Amino acid sequence: MSANAERYPELDADERTTLGQFLDQYRRRALSRLERLSDAQARTKSLPATNLTPGGIVKHLAHMEDHWFIARVGGGELPEPWASAPHDQPQWDFESAAYNTVQEISALYRAACTRSRQVASQLPTLDTTAPRPSFGKGHVTLRWVMVHMLEETACHVGHLDLLTDALTKQAR
């Protein structure tokens, strides 16, 4: 396997390891899409039907990592920049990325993913429930959070693929 080849999840790992490896695979893909762009490209709305930008998507993913792992299943408080983000602006994570560099967003996302892995590694089982209810219905499990973040991250990697493809074609 070359140094640039993507590490594929083990074929026979246990459930927790499998979920973690697939989530890490999509986390790496999100970063690779962002980090190949210039700061200006990361801020560009490259498709007319959406206001999404590559930088906004990855900053949003950083927020979701902290929201679900730190604040929900981990029971902690949101770190900055989320703790002081304007709560009356639900799109703040997407929109505020226009004021960040690729390097800043990448560092924010890497740090959030590291915190998420730390929380997940400290919880005894996938059945561990969050201390706070979600959706006004009940307490999610670590398993639910990992599957949800896999879904969220994979979906946004697809968005990143479309946006970065459009940026590449515009640059030609």
N, C-alpha and C positions, 0 to 999 in steps of 0.2 A: 504494500500500500504506500503510495507516495505521500509526502508531507502535506500536500494540499487535498488529498482525498478525504471525503467526509467519513467520519466514524459512524458506522451503522450500529444500531442497538443489537445487543446479544440476542441470539435466536432462542435461547433456552433459559433465560433469567427468570427470577421470581417476579411477581406482579409489581412490587414496589420498585425494583431495579428497572424493570421494563418501562414503567411510567416515567421514571426519572430520566432514563436514557433517551426516550423519544422526546420528552420535553426539552432536554438539553440540546438535542439535534435541531429542533425548531428555533430555540434561542440562538444557536450559532448561525442558523440561516438568516434570521432577522438581522443580526449584527453584520453578517457578510453583505447583505443587500444595502444597508445603510453606509457601511464603511467604504464602499467603492465609489461613493458620491462625494462631490464637493459640498461645501456648506451651502452654496447657492442652490444646487440641485436638491439638497435635502429639504429646502424650504419651498420648493416649486410645486405648485398644484398643476400636475402634468396632464390630468384628464378633466375634460370639461364637466362631466357629470358629478364630480365630487370635489369637496374642499380638502380631502386628505392629502397630506404630504408624507414623504418617507420619514422625515424627522419626527413629525407629529405622531405617526403610528408607533415608532419605537419608544418615544417618550410615554405614550399611552400604555404600552406594554410594561414599561417600568412601573408605572402607577398601579397597574393591575397586579403585578407581582407583589408589591408591597401591600396593596389592599387585601388580597386573598390570603397570602401567607403570613404577613406580619399582623395585620389588624384583625383578620377573621380567625383563621385556624390557630394562629400564634397567640391571639389575645392581647397583642401589644398596641402601641400607639403608632400612627403613621409617622415616618420620618420626613424630614424636609426633602424636597420642596412641597410635598403634599400636605404637611401639617398646616402650613400657612397659605396654601392655595385658596383662592376665593371660592367658597362653597356654592355661591350663587351662579357660578359659571361652569356648568357641567362639561363643557368642551375645553376647559382650560389646559389640560394636559396636551391635547392635540394642537391648540392654537399657540400656546406659549413657546412651543418648540421653534417658532420663527425667530426667537431671540437667543437660541442656543446654537453652538457649533456641532458638527458631527462628533467631534471628540468629546464634548460635554455630554451629549445625549448617550453616546456609547458608554461612557464612564458611569452615568446614572443607571443605565440598564444593567451593566455588568454588576454594579454594587447591589441593585435590587435582586438580581438573580442569585448572587452570593448569599444575601440575607434569606431568600426563599429556601435555598438548599440547606442552610443552617437550621431554620425552623423545622423543615421536613425531617432532617436527620435527628432532631431532638424529640420528635413525637414517636411514641412507642410502636404504633401500628397505623395502617391505613384507615382503620375504623375509629381512630381518635377523633372526637367531635370538637368543633369550635366552641369556645366558651360563650360566644355571642351568636344570637340567631341571625339568619339571613333571610331576606325577602319577606320578613314578617311571618315566616312559616315555621322555622326550626333551625336546628344546628347542622351545618354541613360537616362532612368528614374530610380528613386529609385526602382520602381517595377521590372524593368529589372535587376538591380544589385542584388536585393534580390533573384529573381528566378535564376539568373546565379550563385550566390554564393551557393544557395541550390543545384543546379546541380553539381557544382564543388566539394563541400564538400561531398555530397553523393557518387559521383563517387570515390573520394579518400578514403572514408571510406571503400568502397568495396576493393580497393587496399590494404588498411591496414589489412582488414580481411584476404586476401590471404597471405600477407607477414607474419603476425603474426601467422597464422595457420602453415605456413611452418617452422617458427622459433620454434614453440612448438613441432612439429614433429621431428625437428633436435635435440632438447634438450633431447628427450627420449632415 
